[in-house]
Amino acid sequence: MISIQQADFDSATEYRALRETGSGTGAIATFTGLVRDHGDRSGVTGLFLEHYPGMTEKVIGELIDTARMRWDVRQARIIHRVGTLSLNEQIVFVGVSSAHRQDAFAACEYLMDALKTSAPFWKKELTETGEHWVEQKEADLERTQGWQG
């Protein structure tokens, strides 16, 4: 399941949905990202996120397909919020069910890393002194490239 939405999500509901993937499921790994009070600059008061509708879902679907080719992924769920978000609000949920923990952990981490560098999202930090668009981080690119090896 892929969802790009303004509304918040319930991590417990998403976890329960991953548990319902069948009797062969032996592991679930999840990641939930939150808005924090620092980023490129200090004094962050919130974020504004935009995306490219249609293309975003297509790219995320391709990332999930890649994860399924590399690991035993029973189900993957990705929710990414857009719009204006306040401090400590949830931004993203990535969840993976698998037969084995190693596959669940690896696929979840890969999906989060690849999501940050491949999906067409744009993030603006809102601060006490103004706002600015966030540039892609070299460290994020290196992590994603590391999965290609």
TALIN-V198175 format. One record per residue. RES is the residue in one letter. SS is DSSP state (@ for helix, = for strand, . for the rest). PHI is phi in radians with two decimals (none if undefined). D_LAST is the distance of its C-alpha to the last C-alpha in whole Angstrom. Layout:
# TALIN-V198175
RES;SS;PHI;D_LAST
RES;SS;PHI;D_LAST
This chain:
# TALIN-V198175
M;.;none;27
I;=;-2.19;26
S;=;-2.45;29
I;=;-1.92;29
Q;=;-2.66;33
Q;.;-1.50;35
A;.;-1.21;36
D;.;-1.18;35
F;.;-2.31;34
D;.;-1.88;34
S;@;-1.02;32
A;@;-1.13;34
T;@;-1.14;34
E;@;-1.15;31
Y;@;-1.08;30
R;@;-1.05;33
A;@;-1.11;32
L;@;-1.19;29
R;@;-1.18;31
E;.;-1.54;33
T;.;-1.53;30
G;.;2.16;31
S;.;-1.23;32
G;.;-1.41;29
T;.;-1.30;27
G;.;-2.10;27
A;=;-2.70;25
I;=;-2.35;25
A;=;-2.09;22
T;=;-2.35;24
F;=;-2.41;23
T;=;-2.21;26
G;=;-1.69;26
L;=;-2.15;29
V;.;-1.31;31
R;.;-1.93;31
D;.;-1.53;34
H;=;-2.54;32
G;.;-2.88;29
D;.;-1.09;29
R;.;-2.30;33
S;=;-1.44;35
G;.;1.31;37
V;=;-1.16;35
T;=;-1.93;38
G;=;3.00;35
L;=;-2.33;33
F;=;-2.20;33
L;=;-2.09;30
E;=;-2.10;30
H;=;-2.60;28
Y;.;-1.79;28
P;.;-0.97;30
G;.;1.53;29
M;@;-1.20;26
T;@;-1.03;24
E;@;-1.11;25
K;@;-1.10;23
V;@;-1.11;20
I;@;-1.11;20
G;@;-1.04;21
E;@;-1.17;18
L;@;-1.12;16
I;@;-1.12;18
D;@;-1.02;17
T;@;-1.10;14
A;@;-1.05;14
R;@;-1.16;17
M;@;-1.26;15
R;@;-1.60;12
W;.;-2.37;15
D;.;-1.37;19
V;.;-1.84;20
R;.;-1.35;23
Q;=;-2.61;24
A;=;-2.25;22
R;=;-2.24;25
I;=;-2.27;24
I;=;-2.14;27
H;=;-2.30;27
R;=;-1.55;30
V;.;-2.30;31
G;=;1.70;35
T;=;-1.59;36
L;=;-2.18;35
S;=;-1.62;37
L;.;-0.93;36
N;.;1.27;34
E;.;-1.31;34
Q;=;-1.29;31
I;=;-1.87;29
V;=;-2.48;26
F;=;-2.23;25
V;=;-2.19;22
G;=;-2.38;23
V;=;-2.39;22
S;=;-1.92;24
S;=;-2.70;22
A;.;-1.31;24
H;.;-2.30;22
R;@;-1.11;21
Q;@;-1.05;18
D;@;-1.16;17
A;@;-1.10;19
F;@;-1.07;18
A;@;-1.09;14
A;@;-1.13;15
C;@;-1.12;17
E;@;-1.14;15
Y;@;-1.01;12
L;@;-1.05;15
M;@;-1.18;17
D;@;-1.07;14
A;@;-1.18;14
L;@;-1.05;17
K;@;-1.14;18
T;@;-1.96;16
S;@;-1.93;17
A;.;-1.39;20
P;.;-1.36;23
F;=;-2.03;25
W;=;-2.23;27
K;=;-2.10;28
K;=;-2.00;31
E;=;-1.49;32
L;=;-1.76;36
T;=;-2.19;38
E;.;-1.11;41
T;.;-1.95;41
G;=;2.52;40
E;=;-2.51;37
H;=;-2.73;34
W;=;-1.31;30
V;.;-1.54;27
E;.;-1.47;25
Q;.;-1.13;21
K;.;-1.52;20
E;@;-1.04;17
A;@;-1.08;16
D;@;-1.16;15
L;@;-1.09;13
E;@;-1.11;11
R;@;-1.10;11
T;@;-1.13;10
Q;@;-1.11;7
G;@;-1.08;6
W;.;-1.29;6
Q;.;-1.44;4
G;.;-1.35;0
